[in-house]
Amino acid sequence: MRTKQNWPLVIEEFDKSGLSKVSFCKDRGISYQSFMMHFKRSQEDHSTGFRQIAFGGNVKIDERIDFYFPDGRQISFPISVPKEIIRFLVS
């Protein structure tokens, strides 16, 4: 049985494993439902209410698209993010 303080390490192990979530859980004897609950929590940024979205591909840090809102807020995306997704997120 895993405790709360182990979940960040479990999520990090999953990120490095290259396995699907189902395979990772099965290999380690972890409840898929518990894993998914903690995985989703690990993707949330509670200070802003935004969630982190991971996109594949090798993107250099300076290859970004910046979007500026009229009220001064700014959001930045890796250049590999499809335009349709950016359009959806900023609309």
Sequence and secondary structure as in RCSB ss.txt:
>XXXX:A:sequence
MRTKQNWPLVIEEFDKSGLSKVSFCKDRGISYQSFMMHFKRSQEDHSTGFRQIAFGGNVKIDERIDFYFPDGRQI
SFPISVPKEIIRFLVS
>XXXX:A:secstr
   GGGHHHHHHHHHHH   HHHHHHHHT  HHHHHHHHHHHHEETTTTEE     S   TT EEEEE TTS EE
EEETTS HHHHHHHH 
